[in-house]
Structures are given as C-alpha cells and as structure tokens.
Amino acid sequence: MPLDPQVRALRARRAEAGTPPLYTLTLDQARAADLAAVQAAGGAPEPVHSVTELEIPGPGGPLTLRLHRPRDGARLPALVYLFGGGWTLGSLDTCDAICRRLANAADCVTVSIGYRRAPEHPFPAAVQDCHAGTVWLAEHAADLGLDPDRIAIGGDSAGGNLAAAVTLLARREGGPALRHQLLVYPNTAYRADTASVRESEDPLLFNRHSVDWYWGHYLKAEADGDDPLASPLRADDLSGLPPATVITAEYDPLRDEGEAYAAALAAAGVPVLARRYDGMVHGFFAMAGTLDAGRRAQEWAAQRLRTAFGPDGAS
C-alpha cells in the first residue's frame, strides 16, 4: 500500500521545515529533538489516577521507576513498559503518553524504567537495568498494590528489543514470571539483511541509516550483536517464553525482523499474534495524537493486555 495520507502529510511538514535526520545531529541535539517530536505527535497526555516515581537499587546505581495508576485498588495487573530511542535517545518522558493511555485502556498500572542509555552505558547495561527493575517490581508488587501473578512487559523499538531480552533473561535466571510480552516494531537482529532494511532510504523517515547509527552507539564490539540479549532472533531456543503481541509497520526497516521474531516464537510453541499496520512508518505507535493508526494500535495493544491479564491468562 502507499504511505497513509496522514503519514504523507507528516512527511511533507518535515520536508517544509527542513527537519534533519536525527543521525546527523549531536547526541544532545538528537535527544532533545526526539523528545520534542514524540511529545508533539503523541497528543495531549491523558489524565490518570496518579503518577508516582520510585528510586530503587540498580546494577549500575539507582534506577527510577515511574508508575501510572488508572484507578485506586489493590492487586491491579502491571505492564512494565520500556521506552524506545535506539538505546541512545528516549527517556521516561518519551513514553509517558503511551503509558497513560495503556494504563487507562488496559486497566493496569504501567511502570516505566529509566534504564541507562548508550553510548555512555553500552550493551548490556540497559538489559541489566530493565531486568533488575522488573525483578524488583515483582518482589514488591504486593506493597505497591499490584498482582505479582499478572505482570507483563513491553516496549516500542529499542524498548521492544529490551522487553524481548528481559523475557530471555528472566527464563535463564528463573524469574520473574511474566504474563505477556508486547513488542512494538522491535529490533531483533543486529545487521539484519532484510528487504525492509534495504528498501528504507528516505531521509525524512526512520531508515536503515538510523538503524546503523543506533546500533553503533549500543554495542561495544561487533561480537556483542550476536548475543541473544542484543539480538533475540539469534537465540537458540525461544520455547517457554511469555505469549506475545507483535506490532509492525509496513514502511519500517525493522518490519521484517519483527515479523521474523513473531514467526520464530510461534515455531517454538509460544502463543503469538502479530499485526502489520499498512501504510505506517516506524514510530507510529507513539503518534496517537497525529496518526489514527497509532491510536488504533494502542487500543489493540490494550485489548491484548486485558485478555492476557484475564483470569485464564489467554494469549
């Protein structure tokens, strides 16, 4: 399908404004520009019952957790949501609007983790932080009014990569038990040589050069890219992982590797449902205030989470 009309309009505005690709900016400039763009496209943040921040011990120092609570009540389910930004950009504020919408729509507490970013803290720092934060949340769930048996994990882009990595690490370390994984256009393979990567050249959209720029910051050495905690698609065994929801976009260099990961999960016996949004580009899930498909994708993700959090935990 052609680009969605709303995406074409967004692209035209970028062209008219002379918006430079993030990978041509300094790191500080890219971080500021990314946050501004996400907040502008995300729409007005929805009100929630409460937003609180906690500081917990982490592998490399204190970690900040931000909790969005949709209502008062005990033993609510929880979604650990990891922000995107190529492990390099992004922050708790980047995913704040998403967390608010998912908290309300899925009737769960969303918990975002302020993990360490590259290049200051390359792989595997972010994975270690996200796993540590998830473990801490599960251990302290009752004190926070959460149900320790109904914890899911998710994220978009690099956040989806980290969510997948945490499920692998949780399986290896014996916990915590996770009810579901929500993977939104995740990176799953370093140097993936796919059609969707090769076709992505448009400088006004997230493209293959963007992908290379992020990986270049994240990895200390080429060999790190073969580690399944960096490239989950390269894991030898995906069996026993939580049921999954995978969202991809037609005009996204990460499309094929996200869909390949969904297929690999299914082949390993993991219940998985994947949906490609035609006409959409990378980042659309965070653009619910600008793109109708972004809003619909968030609604579908919330529906999937509600089902996963149900009494039978159906996938």
C-alpha positions as CSV (number, residue, x, y, z in Angstrom):
1,M,0.0,0.0,0.0
2,P,1.1,3.6,-0.4
3,L,2.0,5.7,2.6
4,D,-1.0,6.5,4.7
5,P,-2.3,10.1,3.9
6,Q,-1.7,11.2,7.4
7,V,1.9,9.9,7.2
8,R,2.4,11.7,3.8
9,A,1.2,14.9,5.5
10,L,3.6,14.4,8.4
11,R,6.5,13.8,5.9
12,A,5.6,16.9,4.0
13,R,5.7,19.0,7.1
14,R,9.1,17.7,7.9
15,A,10.3,18.5,4.4
16,E,8.9,22.0,4.5
17,A,10.6,22.6,7.9
18,G,13.9,21.1,6.7
19,T,13.9,18.7,9.6
20,P,17.3,16.9,9.7
21,P,17.7,13.2,10.3
22,L,18.5,12.6,14.0
23,Y,21.6,10.7,13.0
24,T,23.1,13.9,11.6
25,L,22.8,15.7,14.9
26,T,25.0,15.7,18.0
27,L,23.8,13.3,20.7
28,D,22.4,16.1,22.9
29,Q,20.6,17.7,19.9
30,A,19.2,14.3,18.9
31,R,17.9,13.6,22.3
32,A,16.2,16.9,22.6
33,A,14.7,16.8,19.1
34,D,13.5,13.2,19.5
35,L,11.6,14.1,22.8
36,A,10.1,17.2,21.2
37,A,8.9,15.3,18.2
38,V,7.4,12.4,20.2
39,Q,5.6,14.8,22.5
40,A,4.3,16.9,19.6
41,A,2.9,13.8,17.8
42,G,1.7,12.0,20.9
43,G,-1.2,14.2,21.6
44,A,-2.4,15.6,24.9
45,P,-1.4,13.2,27.8
46,E,-4.5,11.5,29.2
47,P,-5.1,12.1,32.9
48,V,-4.7,9.1,35.2
49,H,-5.5,8.5,38.8
50,S,-1.9,9.0,39.9
51,V,1.7,9.2,38.7
52,T,4.5,8.4,41.2
53,E,8.2,7.8,40.9
54,L,10.3,5.5,42.9
55,E,14.1,5.1,43.2
56,I,15.3,1.6,43.6
57,P,18.8,0.0,43.6
58,G,20.1,-0.9,40.2
59,P,23.1,-2.8,38.8
60,G,24.9,0.5,37.9
61,G,23.3,2.8,40.5
62,P,19.9,4.0,41.4
63,L,17.1,3.3,38.9
64,T,13.9,5.5,38.6
65,L,10.6,3.8,38.1
66,R,7.5,5.8,37.1
67,L,4.1,4.3,37.9
68,H,0.9,5.3,36.2
69,R,-2.1,4.1,38.1
70,P,-5.5,4.1,36.3
71,R,-7.6,3.9,39.5
72,D,-7.4,3.1,43.1
73,G,-7.5,-0.5,44.1
74,A,-5.4,-3.4,45.2
75,R,-3.8,-6.2,43.2
76,L,-4.0,-4.5,39.8
77,P,-2.1,-6.0,37.0
78,A,1.0,-4.3,35.8
79,L,2.8,-3.6,32.5
80,V,6.5,-2.8,32.6
81,Y,6.9,-0.5,29.6
82,L,10.3,0.2,28.2
83,F,10.8,3.4,26.1
84,G,12.3,3.4,22.6
85,G,15.0,5.6,21.2
86,G,17.6,3.2,19.9
87,W,19.0,2.6,23.4
88,T,20.6,6.0,22.9
89,L,17.7,8.5,22.9
90,G,14.5,8.3,24.8
91,S,13.5,8.8,28.5
92,L,10.7,8.2,30.9
93,D,9.1,11.3,29.3
94,T,9.3,9.8,25.8
95,C,6.9,7.0,26.7
96,D,4.7,8.9,29.2
97,A,1.7,9.5,26.9
98,I,1.8,5.8,25.8
99,C,1.9,4.7,29.4
100,R,-1.0,6.8,30.4
101,R,-3.2,5.5,27.5
102,L,-2.3,1.9,28.1
103,A,-2.9,2.2,31.9
104,N,-6.4,3.6,31.3
105,A,-7.3,1.3,28.3
106,A,-5.9,-1.9,29.7
107,D,-6.9,-1.1,33.4
108,C,-3.4,-1.8,34.6
109,V,-0.6,0.0,36.3
110,T,2.1,0.9,33.8
111,V,5.7,1.0,35.1
112,S,8.4,2.6,33.0
113,I,12.1,2.1,33.9
114,G,14.7,4.8,33.5
115,Y,17.4,2.5,32.2
116,R,20.9,3.6,31.4
117,R,21.5,4.7,27.8
118,A,24.3,4.2,25.3
119,P,26.9,5.3,24.3
120,E,27.6,6.3,27.9
121,H,26.5,2.9,29.0
122,P,26.6,0.4,26.2
123,F,25.2,-3.2,26.0
124,P,24.3,-5.0,28.2
125,A,23.7,-2.1,30.7
126,A,20.1,-1.4,29.5
127,V,19.1,-5.1,29.6
128,Q,20.5,-5.5,33.1
129,D,18.7,-2.4,34.3
130,C,15.4,-3.5,32.8
131,H,15.6,-7.0,34.2
132,A,16.6,-5.6,37.6
133,G,13.7,-3.2,37.6
134,T,11.2,-5.9,36.6
135,V,12.5,-8.3,39.3
136,W,12.2,-5.6,41.9
137,L,8.7,-4.8,40.8
138,A,7.6,-8.4,41.1
139,E,9.2,-8.8,44.5
140,H,7.5,-5.6,45.8
141,A,4.2,-6.0,43.9
142,A,2.0,-6.6,47.0
143,D,3.4,-3.5,48.7
144,L,2.6,-1.4,45.6
145,G,-1.0,-2.8,45.3
146,L,-0.1,-4.9,42.3
147,D,-0.8,-8.6,41.5
148,P,2.6,-10.4,41.2
149,D,1.0,-13.1,39.1
150,R,-0.2,-10.6,36.5
151,I,2.9,-8.7,35.3
152,A,3.6,-8.2,31.6
153,I,6.4,-6.5,29.8
154,G,6.5,-4.4,26.6
155,G,8.1,-1.6,24.7
156,D,8.5,0.0,21.3
157,S,11.5,-0.1,19.0
158,A,14.6,-0.5,21.3
159,G,12.1,-0.8,24.1
160,G,10.6,-3.8,22.3
161,N,14.1,-5.2,21.9
162,L,14.8,-4.8,25.6
163,A,11.4,-6.4,26.5
164,A,12.2,-9.4,24.5
165,A,15.7,-9.6,26.0
166,V,14.2,-9.4,29.5
167,T,12.0,-12.4,28.8
168,L,15.1,-14.4,27.8
169,L,17.0,-13.3,30.9
170,A,14.0,-14.0,33.1
171,R,13.8,-17.5,31.7
172,R,17.5,-18.0,32.3
173,E,17.5,-16.6,35.8
174,G,14.3,-18.3,36.9
175,G,12.1,-15.2,37.1
176,P,10.2,-13.2,37.4
177,A,7.2,-14.9,35.7
178,L,5.7,-12.7,33.1
179,R,2.2,-13.0,31.8
180,H,2.7,-11.4,28.3
181,Q,5.1,-9.5,26.1
182,L,4.1,-6.6,23.9
183,L,6.7,-6.0,21.2
184,V,6.1,-2.9,19.1
185,Y,8.3,-2.8,16.0
186,P,11.2,-4.3,17.9
187,N,14.8,-4.6,16.8
188,T,15.6,-8.3,16.9
189,A,18.7,-8.8,14.9
190,Y,21.9,-6.8,14.6
191,R,22.8,-6.2,10.9
192,A,19.6,-7.8,9.7
193,D,19.9,-8.0,5.9
194,T,16.2,-7.9,5.1
195,A,14.1,-6.4,2.3
196,S,12.6,-3.9,4.7
197,V,16.1,-2.7,5.7
198,R,17.4,-2.5,2.2
199,E,14.4,-0.5,1.0
200,S,14.5,2.1,3.7
201,E,16.4,5.1,2.5
202,D,14.0,8.1,2.9
203,P,15.9,10.7,5.0
204,L,12.6,12.2,6.2
205,L,11.6,8.9,7.8
206,F,13.3,6.4,10.1
207,N,15.6,4.5,7.7
208,R,18.4,2.0,7.5
209,H,21.0,4.7,8.4
210,S,19.0,5.4,11.6
211,V,19.2,1.7,12.5
212,D,23.0,1.6,11.9
213,W,23.5,4.8,14.0
214,Y,21.7,3.4,17.0
215,W,23.4,0.0,16.9
216,G,26.8,1.8,16.6
217,H,26.1,3.6,19.9
218,Y,24.7,0.5,21.6
219,L,27.4,-2.2,21.0
220,K,30.9,-2.0,22.3
221,A,32.1,-4.8,19.9
222,E,30.7,-6.5,16.8
223,A,30.5,-9.8,18.6
224,D,28.0,-8.3,21.1
225,G,25.5,-8.2,18.3
226,D,25.4,-12.0,18.2
227,D,24.4,-12.2,21.9
228,P,20.6,-13.1,22.1
229,L,20.2,-10.4,24.7
230,A,21.1,-7.9,22.0
231,S,19.6,-9.9,19.0
232,P,16.7,-12.0,20.4
233,L,16.1,-13.5,16.9
234,R,19.5,-15.3,17.3
235,A,18.5,-17.1,20.4
236,D,18.9,-20.9,20.0
237,D,15.7,-21.6,21.9
238,L,12.6,-19.4,22.3
239,S,10.4,-22.0,23.9
240,G,8.7,-21.3,27.2
241,L,8.6,-17.5,26.8
242,P,5.5,-15.5,27.6
243,P,2.7,-15.2,25.0
244,A,3.4,-12.3,22.7
245,T,1.7,-9.5,20.8
246,V,3.9,-8.1,17.9
247,I,3.1,-4.9,16.1
248,T,4.9,-3.9,12.9
249,A,4.7,-1.1,10.3
250,E,4.8,-1.5,6.5
251,Y,7.3,1.2,5.8
252,D,9.7,0.4,8.7
253,P,13.2,-1.0,8.2
254,L,12.5,-3.2,11.3
255,R,9.4,-4.7,9.8
256,D,10.9,-8.0,8.6
257,E,12.9,-8.8,11.7
258,G,9.9,-8.0,13.9
259,E,7.7,-10.4,11.9
260,A,10.5,-13.0,11.7
261,Y,10.7,-12.9,15.5
262,A,6.9,-13.4,15.8
263,A,7.2,-16.4,13.4
264,A,10.1,-17.8,15.4
265,L,8.2,-17.5,18.7
266,A,5.2,-19.3,17.1
267,A,7.5,-22.0,15.8
268,A,8.8,-22.5,19.3
269,G,5.3,-23.0,20.6
270,V,4.8,-19.6,22.1
271,P,1.3,-18.2,21.5
272,V,1.7,-15.1,19.4
273,L,-0.5,-12.7,17.5
274,A,1.2,-10.3,15.1
275,R,-0.4,-7.4,13.2
276,R,1.2,-5.2,10.5
277,Y,-0.2,-1.7,10.0
278,D,-0.1,-1.0,6.3
279,G,0.9,2.5,5.2
280,M,2.6,3.2,8.5
281,V,6.1,4.0,9.4
282,H,8.4,3.4,12.4
283,G,7.3,5.4,15.4
284,F,3.6,5.5,14.5
285,F,2.6,3.8,17.8
286,A,3.9,6.8,19.7
287,M,2.0,9.2,17.4
288,A,-1.6,8.6,18.6
289,G,-2.3,12.3,18.6
290,T,-1.4,12.7,14.9
291,L,-2.0,9.3,13.3
292,D,-5.3,7.4,13.6
293,A,-3.5,4.1,13.1
294,G,-1.3,4.9,16.1
295,R,-4.4,5.3,18.3
296,R,-5.9,2.1,16.9
297,A,-2.7,0.2,17.5
298,Q,-2.6,1.4,21.1
299,E,-6.2,0.3,21.5
300,W,-5.5,-3.1,20.1
301,A,-2.4,-3.5,22.4
302,A,-4.6,-2.6,25.4
303,Q,-7.2,-5.1,24.3
304,R,-4.5,-7.8,24.1
305,L,-3.2,-6.9,27.5
306,R,-6.7,-7.0,29.0
307,T,-7.1,-10.6,27.6
308,A,-3.7,-11.6,28.9
309,F,-4.5,-10.2,32.4
310,G,-7.8,-12.1,32.5
311,P,-8.3,-14.9,34.9
312,D,-7.2,-17.6,32.4
313,G,-4.3,-15.6,31.0
314,A,-5.3,-16.4,27.5
315,S,-3.0,-15.2,24.8
